Amino acid sequence: MKKIINGYEHILYQPLDFTRQEVSDRASEFHHLLKGRRSIRSFSDKAVEKSVVEDIINTAATAPSGANKQPWSFCAISNQEIKKAIREAAEQEEKKNYHERMSEVWLKDLEPFATNWQKPFLEIAPWLIVVFKKSYEIDDDKQVKNYYVNESVGIACGILIAAIHNAGLVTLTHTPSPMNFLSGILERPSNEKPFLLLPVGYPEKDVYVPNISRKPQKEILYYYE
Ligand code: IYR
């Protein structure tokens, strides 16, 4: 079934046809699944198949985006030398962050997470996914701006993180700061800026995570019925 609207072809949307019970069960089950997600900083070097990484990234790329411009690129890195170069560059910046650039308040806020400038997971995790945002496209040497780039790429990253967890893998939303070094190491074009770095793999055996909780519903959900 096709229609021309505004001069453009439209196709009939096929909605998922669940019963009320299925809707209710699926909503609850998905919440239960994602409730178990945790940011993990200690990885096993256990391999993850390339096809899995591909499925996860293709899932992220289903995200809605401003005018469907899909203003993202995903770099999937398993090459050991490149991972090492990324670790070294990230640690160089993080060392400055922890020792010079971060405020006392910030360092205090991070204490529960037991973080520091060292990032061994960048070499140990079997894959690093670096998400780049494209503020503009280069068309015949002209710059054409994209829309709602941060929102679009942020949504894609959210879906990426959900897909990683759904597959039984773990990740960390890592933003070494500044992270321009990623453009150089990965030789990305000038219209791409690094947005997020996610190590992907299995957790190290017996990994501990901070005993922190999510805000109660009454602090985040306001009904207007
Ligand atoms: N980028 C640093 C510091 C850091 C900052 C925040 I906000 C965190 O939630 C966690 C870490 C690092 O990766 O260690």
Residues whose N, C-alpha, C, O or C-beta is under 5 A from the ligand:
A	BS01	IYR	T115 N116 T175 P176
